[in-house]
Amino acid sequence: MQADTKRRREVNMATYRGSQCKTNCAGHRAGARYFRNGGRSLTRSSSSFNSGMRIAQGDAKKRGQRTRVGITKKSK
């Protein structure tokens, strides 16, 4: 019974541009929005926010835009 519930939960989990979300992708979206508006600072309190910033930075690099953020560290 517990394995079936876990499997159901995994199927229903959301993703943000290929990155697994814990709940509703709000952290990823906020981080991406922050980056697009010129934000440069990572946060220690939200790994999904930092992931959203990294995703937005990667998208900008693919478009050939220079990015002002050197994001190399993963948050704890």
Beta strands, then each sheet from edge to edge (+ up, - down):
strand 1: 15-16
strand 2: 19-20
sheet 1: 1+ 2-
end
